[in-house]
Amino acid sequence: MQSVDVTTLTAICHDLQSHWLPAKVEQVYQKDPYTISIALRTLKKRSWLTISWHPQAARLCIGDPPPRTPDTFTFSDQLRHQLNGFALVNLKMISPWERVVNLQFAKRPGDEPVWHLYVEIMGKYSNVILTDNKQQIVTVAHQVNANQSTVRTVQTGRSYELPPTLTGTFPKSEESQERWQERVSLIPGSIKKQLLNSYRGLSPVVAASLIKKAGLKTEQSTENLTVAEWNELYKLWQVWLKSFQNQNFQPGYTENGYTVLGWGIIEPKINIQTLIDNYYTKEINQEKFKQLKHQLQQKLKSCLKKLYNKANNFQQKMEQSSEAEEYRQKGDLLMAHSYQWEPGMNSMTLKDFETDKPIKIPLNPEKNAIQNAQNLYKKHQKLKRAKGAVEPLLKEVQEEINYLEQVEDSLQQIDNYNSPEDLQTLQEIKEELIQQNYLTSRTQQTQNIPDESQPYQHTTPSGFEVWIGRNNRQNDRLTFRTAGDYDLWFHTQESAGSHVLLRLEPGAKPNEADLNCAADWAAYHSRARQSEQVPVVYTEPKYVYKPKGAKPGMVIYKREKVLWGKPHKIQCYLKNQG
C-alpha cells in the first residue's frame, strides 16, 4: 500500500486551502479505531474531512460520509465537545518537508485560533493531537508514554512537542546540477538507493517514478549513467521541485498506485481528494477482506472438523446398535436349547431358526444357559435404547454440518475483493455466525459499508434476469421477500449452494435454454461446482418453506422438477455478456 508522502500531502493541503477555508465544523464522527470524519460547511458546499492515523494508510482528505451507526469512541467525543460550532480558519504544514499538518480552529473567521489539531502522518507513528492556543495537549488519538518512546511522549495535559526533525540534506531547486550529481554519485550504487540516501523528504515512490520517467531502471548503477541520462534526471528533479513552488499537481492512478506529478498516469483524476479517498478506502477494504475471510475460513474449518468427528462417532454407535437384533436372536436360541448346556461350556453352536445355518454363541462358563441368555437380552435392550438416543443426535449434527457447509460454500464463492459489496457480504456472514453463536461479538466495531449487500445478477439467452444469493442473508431475502408469484426458484439437489431466482414477468414463459441457464448458475454457485453435471431442482417460490427453528438459508421444498446444471458453461455466459 502506497503511503502519503510529502509531495502528496503538499498537494492535498493546497487543494484544501483553495476550496475549504474557512469552513464551519458541524459534526465530528469516529468510524473506526483509526479514522475520524469532520463535517465541514462553507458558503457553497458541505462535505466530510477524513483524518486517519492508520499505520499503513494515514491520510488527510475530503471523503465519503461516515456510516449511520453509533459512535462510541472517546476521542471523537472529546473533539466534538471542543470543536463543534468552531470554524476551520487555517490549514498548513509545519514545514515544507515534514508530514505534519496544523489545522487551526477559531470561533469565527478572522479571530485568533483557539484550537490546533495536529495531524502527524508518519507510518506506524502516525497520530492526531488536539491542543489549545498555548500548545497544551487536550486530547490525543494515541497516547505515547515514556515506556513506549524515549524520544517523545504524547500525553493529555502535557505540552505538545513537534516530532524530531529530519536529519540530512533537503532538496533545493537552487542546487546546481554539478553539486547535485556529485552528491548522488559520491558512493556508487543503484540510482534509486543513492537518491534516497542523499536527500530527505524524497519518497521511494517519487524516486522510482522520476527514474522511470527518465527512461532508466531503478537498480541501474550511478557509475553507468551517461551525461545525457544525468541531464534528464536533473531536469525531472527540477520539475518535481518546481511543482512545490508553483503548486502545479496532476493527480491520477498509476500501474501500482497513484501520483500527483503526472508521471506514469494510466487514469487521470481531476480531484485529488477523490483520488486519495478512493485509493485508501479500496486498499483498507482489501486488507479487511483478506483478514476477515481468513478468520471465517479458519473458524468454519475448525467447527466442521469437530462436527465430522462427532458425526463419525454417532455413525459408529448406530452401526453397533444394528447388532441389537443379533443378540436377541442368540438369546432366543439359547433359551430354546438350554437343555443342551453343560457346566464349563465356553460356547454353543446352534442352528438358526430361519436359515438353519449354524451359529456359534460365546458363553460365560461361570453362568448357565438361562443366565447367558439373559445377558444377551440385556445387551439387546441396551443397544436398542442407544439407537433411539443416537438417531436424533446424528440428525441434529448432520443438519448443523449441512448449514456450515452452506456458509463455507458462500465464503468460497467470494474469491477476491472487487467492490465494497464483497466486504459487506463477508460482514453479513460474520454477523450471521455471531447470531448463531459460532463467533463472539466485539464491541466498538463498525464498517463504512452499505446496509445490505446485493445478489449477483445475470441474464439468460432470452434476456430474463437471474438473481443469485451470495450468503444466507441474501438467500433468505431472495426466497421469502424478493421472489414474485411468477418467478422460479432453483437450488442444487442435496448439495450446499446459493438460492437462485429466475425473474419472470406475468405471462412470460422461459424456454428450455433459459431454464438450463438458471440451472447452470445454481450449479456453479454450489459446493459441486467442480462436477461435470449437477442435479438442480426448481419450483415456484410458494412451494419453498423454512422449517420452524431452521438456521438461515436452510429450506425445504416440494413440487420440484430436476434439471442437470453444467457449471463449466458459465464462462461462455460471462463471455457473451461481457
C-alpha positions in Angstrom: 0.0 0.0 0.0 1.4 3.4 -1.0 2.0 5.9 1.8 1.1 9.6 1.7 4.4 11.3 1.1 5.4 14.9 1.4 4.6 15.6 -2.3 1.1 14.1 -2.0 0.5 15.9 1.4 1.5 19.2 -0.1 -0.9 18.7 -3.0 -3.7 17.7 -0.6 -3.1 20.7 1.7 -3.0 23.1 -1.3 -6.4 21.8 -2.5 -7.9 22.1 0.9 -6.6 25.6 1.4 -8.1 26.6 -2.0 -11.6 25.1 -1.6 -12.3 24.5 2.1 -11.2 27.6 4.0 -12.9 28.9 6.0 -15.4 26.2 7.0 -17.7 25.6 9.9 -17.4 22.4 11.9 -20.8 20.9 12.2 -20.1 17.4 13.4 -17.3 15.0 14.4 -17.6 11.2 13.9 -15.2 8.4 14.5 -16.0 5.3 12.4 -13.2 3.0 13.4 -10.2 3.0 15.8 -8.0 4.9 13.3 -10.3 7.3 11.5 -12.4 10.4 12.3 -14.6 12.4 9.9 -15.3 16.1 10.5 -18.3 17.7 8.7 -17.3 21.0 7.1 -19.6 23.6 5.6 -18.5 26.5 3.5 -20.7 29.1 1.9 -21.1 26.9 -1.2 -20.9 23.3 -0.1 -20.7 20.7 2.7 -18.6 17.5 3.0 -16.6 15.4 5.3 -12.9 15.8 6.1 -11.4 12.3 6.7 -8.4 12.2 9.1 -6.7 8.8 9.6 -3.8 7.7 11.7 -3.9 4.2 10.3 -0.4 2.6 10.4 -0.4 1.8 6.7 -3.0 4.3 5.4 -2.6 7.6 7.4 -4.1 10.4 5.4 -6.0 13.7 5.3 -8.6 14.3 2.6 -12.2 15.0 1.7 -14.1 11.7 1.8 -17.4 10.0 1.8 -19.9 10.5 4.7 -19.4 8.1 7.6 -21.9 5.2 8.3 -25.0 5.8 10.2 -24.0 3.7 13.2 -23.4 4.8 16.9 -20.1 6.4 17.6 -18.8 5.0 20.9 -15.2 6.3 20.8 -13.9 8.7 23.5 -11.5 10.6 21.2 -14.3 11.8 18.8 -16.5 12.7 21.8 -13.8 15.0 23.1 -13.2 16.5 19.7 -17.0 17.1 19.3 -17.1 18.8 22.7 -14.2 21.2 21.8 -14.7 21.8 18.0 -18.4 21.8 17.3 -19.5 25.2 16.1 -16.0 26.5 15.6 -14.5 27.4 12.2 -11.6 25.9 10.4 -9.7 29.0 9.6 -6.3 27.8 8.5 -4.5 24.6 7.5 -0.8 24.3 6.8 2.2 22.0 7.0 4.6 22.9 9.8 7.5 22.9 7.4 7.9 22.1 3.7 9.5 18.6 4.3 7.6 17.5 7.4 4.4 15.4 7.2 2.7 17.2 10.0 -0.3 19.4 9.3 -1.7 22.0 11.7 -5.5 22.6 11.4 -6.4 25.8 13.2 -9.9 26.4 14.6 -11.3 29.8 15.8 -14.8 31.0 16.9 -15.2 32.8 13.6 -13.1 33.6 10.6 -10.6 36.4 11.3 -10.3 35.5 15.0 -7.2 34.1 16.6 -7.1 30.2 16.7 -8.4 28.7 19.9 -7.7 25.0 19.0 -4.9 23.4 17.0 -5.4 19.9 15.6 -2.0 18.4 14.6 -2.2 15.5 12.1 1.1 13.6 12.0 1.4 11.3 9.0 4.4 9.2 9.9 3.6 5.5 9.1 3.2 3.4 12.3 3.9 6.5 14.4 1.0 8.5 12.9 -1.2 10.4 15.4 -3.8 13.1 15.8 -3.4 15.6 18.6 -5.7 18.4 19.8 -4.0 21.3 21.7 -5.2 24.7 22.9 -3.7 28.0 21.9 -0.9 27.5 24.5 0.1 24.2 22.9 -1.3 22.2 25.8 -2.5 18.7 24.8 -6.3 18.4 25.4 -6.8 15.0 23.8 -4.9 12.6 21.6 -5.8 9.7 19.3 -2.9 7.5 20.6 -1.2 8.2 24.0 2.5 7.6 24.0 4.2 7.3 27.4 7.9 7.2 28.4 7.9 3.4 28.3 6.7 3.4 24.7 9.1 6.0 23.4 12.3 7.5 24.7 12.3 10.2 22.0 9.0 11.9 22.6 5.9 11.4 24.8 2.4 12.4 23.7 0.0 12.6 26.6 -3.0 14.6 27.7 -2.1 17.6 29.9 1.5 17.9 28.6 2.9 20.5 26.3 2.9 19.5 22.6 6.3 18.9 21.0 6.8 18.6 17.3 8.2 15.3 16.1 12.0 15.2 15.8 13.2 17.0 12.7 14.6 15.0 9.8 18.4 15.0 9.6 20.3 15.2 6.3 20.1 17.3 3.2 16.8 18.6 1.9 16.2 19.1 -1.8 16.6 22.6 -3.1 15.9 24.0 -6.6 18.8 26.4 -6.3 21.3 23.5 -6.1 23.4 23.3 -9.3 23.4 20.1 -11.4 27.1 19.7 -10.8 26.7 19.7 -7.0 23.5 17.5 -7.2 25.2 15.0 -9.4 28.3 14.9 -7.2 26.2 14.3 -4.1 24.2 11.5 -5.7 27.2 9.7 -7.3 29.6 10.1 -4.3 29.1 6.4 -3.4 28.5 4.1 -6.3 25.2 2.2 -6.1 21.7 1.9 -7.6 20.3 5.3 -8.7 17.2 4.9 -6.6 19.1 4.0 -3.4 21.6 6.9 -3.9 18.8 9.4 -4.4 17.0 8.3 -1.2 20.2 8.2 0.8 21.3 11.7 -0.4 18.1 13.6 0.3 15.5 13.7 3.0 11.8 14.3 2.0 12.1 12.2 -1.1 9.8 9.2 -1.0 10.6 5.8 -2.7 7.5 6.3 -4.9 8.6 9.7 -6.2 12.2 8.4 -6.7 11.0 5.4 -8.7 8.6 7.4 -10.9 11.3 10.0 -11.6 13.8 7.3 -12.7 11.2 5.6 -14.8 10.1 8.9 -16.4 13.8 9.4 -17.4 13.8 6.0 -19.2 16.0 4.3 -16.6 15.8 1.4 -14.3 15.7 1.8 -10.5 18.5 -0.7 -10.0 20.8 0.9 -12.6 24.1 2.0 -11.1 25.2 5.6 -10.9 28.5 4.5 -12.4 26.9 3.6 -15.7 24.9 6.7 -16.4 25.7 8.8 -19.4 25.9 12.6 -19.5 22.5 12.7 -21.3 20.9 10.4 -18.6 22.3 12.6 -15.8 20.9 15.7 -17.6 17.4 14.1 -18.0 17.4 13.1 -14.3 18.3 16.6 -13.1 15.7 18.1 -15.4 13.0 15.9 -13.9 14.4 16.7 -10.4 13.8 20.3 -11.1 10.3 19.7 -12.4 9.5 17.9 -9.2 10.8 20.7 -7.0 9.0 23.4 -9.1 5.7 21.6 -8.6 6.0 22.5 -4.9 6.7 26.2 -5.7 4.0 26.5 -8.4 1.5 24.3 -6.7 1.1 22.5 -10.0 -0.1 19.0 -9.5 -1.6 16.4 -11.8 -3.3 13.6 -9.9 -4.1 10.2 -11.3 -3.8 6.4 -11.0 -0.6 4.6 -12.0 0.0 0.9 -12.5 1.0 0.3 -8.9 -0.8 3.1 -7.1 -1.2 6.9 -7.7 0.8 10.0 -8.3 0.2 13.8 -8.1 3.1 14.6 -10.5 1.5 13.4 -13.8 4.2 10.7 -14.3 3.1 7.2 -15.4 -0.6 8.0 -15.2 -2.9 5.5 -16.7 -6.2 7.1 -15.4 -6.1 10.9 -14.8 -8.2 12.3 -12.0 -9.3 16.0 -11.7 -9.9 15.9 -8.0 -7.1 14.8 -5.8 -9.4 14.4 -2.8 -11.5 11.8 -4.6 -8.3 10.1 -5.8 -6.8 9.8 -2.3 -10.1 8.8 -0.6 -11.0 6.1 -3.2 -7.5 4.6 -3.2 -7.1 4.2 0.5 -10.7 3.1 1.0 -10.2 0.4 -1.5 -6.8 -0.7 -0.1 -8.1 -0.8 3.5 -11.2 -2.7 2.4 -8.9 -5.2 0.7 -6.9 -5.7 3.9 -10.1 -6.1 5.9 -11.4 -8.5 3.3 -8.4 -10.8 3.5 -8.3 -10.8 7.3 -12.0 -11.4 7.7 -12.1 -14.1 5.0 -9.2 -15.9 6.7 -10.8 -15.6 10.1 -14.1 -17.0 8.8 -12.4 -19.8 6.9 -10.4 -20.9 10.0 -13.5 -20.9 12.2 -15.6 -22.9 9.8 -12.8 -25.4 9.2 -12.5 -25.9 13.0 -16.2 -26.2 13.6 -16.7 -28.6 10.7 -13.8 -30.8 11.8 -15.4 -31.2 15.2 -18.8 -31.9 13.7 -17.4 -34.5 11.3 -15.7 -36.3 14.2 -18.9 -36.2 16.2 -21.0 -37.5 13.3 -18.5 -40.3 12.7 -18.7 -41.3 16.4 -22.5 -41.3 16.2 -22.4 -43.3 13.0 -20.2 -46.0 14.7 -22.7 -46.2 17.5 -25.5 -46.6 15.1 -23.7 -49.4 13.4 -23.1 -51.1 16.7 -26.8 -50.7 17.6 -27.7 -52.6 14.4 -26.2 -55.7 16.2 -29.1 -55.5 18.8 -31.3 -57.9 16.8 -28.4 -60.4 16.6 -28.1 -60.5 20.4 -31.9 -61.1 20.7 -31.8 -64.0 18.2 -28.8 -65.6 20.1 -30.7 -65.2 23.4 -33.8 -67.0 21.8 -31.6 -69.8 20.6 -30.0 -70.3 24.0 -33.4 -70.3 25.7 -34.8 -72.9 23.2 -31.7 -75.2 23.6 -30.9 -74.6 27.2 -31.2 -78.3 27.9 -28.0 -78.9 25.8 -26.0 -76.7 28.1 -23.3 -78.4 30.2 -21.3 -76.9 33.1 -18.0 -75.3 32.0 -19.0 -74.7 28.3 -17.3 -71.7 26.7 -19.6 -71.7 23.6 -22.5 -73.4 21.9 -23.1 -73.9 18.2 -26.8 -73.9 17.4 -28.8 -73.8 14.1 -30.6 -70.6 13.2 -34.4 -70.9 13.3 -34.9 -69.5 9.8 -31.8 -70.3 7.8 -30.9 -73.5 9.6 -27.2 -72.3 9.5 -25.0 -73.0 12.5 -24.4 -70.0 14.8 -21.6 -70.1 17.4 -22.7 -68.3 20.6 -19.9 -67.4 23.1 -20.8 -68.2 26.8 -19.6 -67.2 30.2 -18.6 -70.6 31.7 -19.5 -69.4 35.2 -23.1 -69.0 34.2 -25.7 -71.4 33.0 -27.6 -71.2 29.6 -30.5 -69.1 31.1 -28.2 -66.6 32.7 -26.1 -66.3 29.4 -29.4 -65.7 27.5 -30.4 -63.0 30.0 -27.1 -61.3 29.4 -27.7 -61.3 25.6 -31.2 -59.9 26.2 -29.7 -57.1 28.3 -27.2 -56.2 25.5 -30.1 -56.2 23.0 -32.1 -53.7 25.1 -29.1 -51.5 25.8 -28.2 -51.2 22.1 -31.8 -50.7 21.2 -32.1 -47.8 23.6 -28.8 -46.4 22.3 -30.1 -46.4 18.8 -33.2 -44.4 19.8 -30.9 -41.9 21.6 -28.3 -41.6 18.9 -30.6 -41.2 15.9 -31.9 -37.7 16.8 -28.3 -36.6 17.8 -26.9 -37.8 14.5 -29.7 -36.0 12.6 -29.0 -32.8 14.5 -25.3 -32.9 13.8 -25.9 -33.6 10.1 -28.2 -30.6 9.9 -25.5 -28.5 11.5 -22.9 -29.8 9.1 -25.2 -29.0 6.1 -25.7 -25.5 7.4 -22.0 -24.8 7.9 -21.1 -26.3 4.6 -23.6 -23.9 3.1 -21.9 -21.0 4.8 -18.5 -22.3 3.7 -19.7 -22.5 0.1 -20.8 -18.9 0.3 -17.4 -17.9 1.5 -15.6 -19.8 -1.2 -17.6 -18.1 -3.9 -16.1 -14.7 -2.9 -12.6 -15.2 -4.2 -11.2 -11.6 -4.2 -12.2 -8.1 -3.2 -13.6 -6.2 -6.2 -16.1 -3.8 -4.5 -17.5 -2.8 -1.1 -20.2 -5.3 -1.8 -17.7 -8.1 -1.3 -16.6 -6.9 2.1 -20.3 -6.3 3.1 -21.1 -9.9 2.1 -18.4 -11.2 4.4 -19.6 -8.9 7.2 -23.1 -10.3 6.9 -21.7 -13.9 7.1 -19.7 -12.9 10.2 -22.9 -11.3 11.8 -24.8 -14.5 11.0 -22.1 -16.7 12.7 -22.2 -14.4 15.7 -26.0 -14.7 15.9 -25.7 -18.5 15.6 -23.1 -18.4 18.5 -20.2 -19.7 16.4 -18.3 -16.4 16.8 -18.2 -13.9 19.7 -19.2 -10.3 19.2 -16.7 -7.5 19.5 -17.8 -4.0 20.6 -16.9 -0.8 19.0 -16.6 -2.3 15.6 -18.4 -0.6 12.7 -17.8 -0.6 9.0 -18.3 2.1 6.4 -20.2 -0.2 4.0 -23.7 -0.4 2.7 -26.5 -1.6 5.0 -27.4 -4.6 2.7 -25.3 -6.3 0.1 -26.8 -7.2 -3.2 -27.1 -10.5 -5.0 -25.3 -11.3 -8.2 -27.4 -10.5 -11.3 -27.0 -12.1 -14.8 -29.3 -12.6 -17.8 -30.5 -15.7 -19.7 -30.3 -16.1 -23.5 -33.9 -14.6 -23.7 -33.0 -11.7 -21.5 -34.6 -12.8 -18.3 -32.7 -11.8 -15.1 -31.1 -14.5 -12.9 -30.5 -13.4 -9.2 -28.1 -15.3 -7.1 -27.7 -15.1 -3.3 -24.1 -14.5 -2.1 -24.8 -15.5 1.6 -27.6 -16.9 3.7 -29.0 -13.5 4.5 -29.3 -12.8 0.8 -30.7 -16.4 0.2 -33.5 -15.8 2.7 -34.2 -12.4 1.3 -34.4 -13.6 -2.3 -36.6 -16.6 -1.4 -39.0 -15.1 1.0 -39.1 -11.3 0.3 -37.9 -10.7 -3.3 -39.4 -13.7 -5.1 -42.6 -12.9 -7.0 -45.5 -15.1 -7.9 -44.2 -15.7 -11.5 -40.6 -16.3 -10.6 -38.9 -19.7 -10.5 -36.6 -20.9 -7.6 -33.5 -23.0 -8.3 -31.2 -24.9 -5.9 -28.7 -27.8 -6.2 -30.2 -31.1 -5.1 -28.7 -32.4 -1.9 -25.7 -30.1 -2.1 -24.9 -26.8 -0.4 -25.4 -23.8 -2.7 -26.9 -20.4 -3.4 -30.6 -19.8 -3.8 -31.2 -18.7 -7.4 -34.2 -16.8 -8.8 -35.3 -16.7 -12.5 -37.2 -13.4 -12.6 -40.3 -13.6 -14.8 -43.0 -11.0 -15.6 -46.7 -12.0 -15.7 -47.3 -14.1 -18.8 -43.6 -14.7 -19.6 -42.6 -18.2 -20.3 -38.9 -19.2 -20.2 -37.7 -21.6 -22.8 -35.5 -24.6 -22.2 -32.3 -22.6 -22.7 -33.4 -20.1 -20.0 -34.2 -22.9 -17.6 -30.9 -24.6 -18.3 -29.0 -21.3 -17.9 -30.5 -20.7 -14.4 -29.7 -24.3 -13.5 -26.1 -23.8 -14.7 -25.8 -20.7 -12.5 -27.2 -22.7 -9.5 -24.7 -25.5 -10.1 -21.8 -23.0 -10.5 -22.6 -21.3 -7.2 -22.7 -24.5 -5.2 -20.4 -26.9 -3.4 -20.5 -29.2 -6.5 -19.2 -26.6 -9.0 -16.2 -28.8 -9.9 -18.5 -31.6 -11.2 -19.3 -32.0 -14.9 -23.1 -32.2 -14.2 -25.0 -31.3 -11.1 -28.7 -32.2 -10.3 -30.6 -28.9 -9.8 -34.2 -28.7 -8.6 -36.6 -25.8 -9.5 -40.0 -25.0 -8.3 -42.3 -22.0 -7.7 -41.3 -19.8 -4.7 -44.6 -20.5 -2.9 -43.6 -24.2 -2.6 -40.4 -23.3 -0.7 -40.7 -23.3 3.1 -38.4 -22.6 6.1 -39.0 -25.2 8.9 -39.6 -23.9 12.4 -36.3 -23.2 14.1 -34.2 -23.7 10.9 -31.0 -21.8 10.5 -30.5 -19.0 7.9 -30.6 -20.2 4.3 -32.0 -23.7 5.2 -35.3 -24.5 3.5 -37.5 -27.4 2.3 -39.4 -27.5 -0.9 -42.0 -29.6 -2.8 -43.4 -30.0 -6.4 -39.9 -29.7 -7.7 -38.6 -30.7 -11.1 -35.0 -31.7 -11.8 -32.5 -30.4 -14.4 -28.9 -31.0 -14.9 -26.7 -27.9 -14.4 -23.4 -27.7 -16.1 -21.0 -25.3 -14.2 -18.4 -25.2 -16.9 -20.8 -23.4 -19.2 -20.7 -20.3 -17.0 -17.5 -19.0 -18.7 -19.4 -18.9 -22.0 -22.3 -16.9 -20.5 -19.9 -14.4 -19.0 -18.0 -14.0 -22.3 -21.3 -13.4 -24.1 -22.5 -10.9 -21.5 -19.1 -9.2 -21.5 
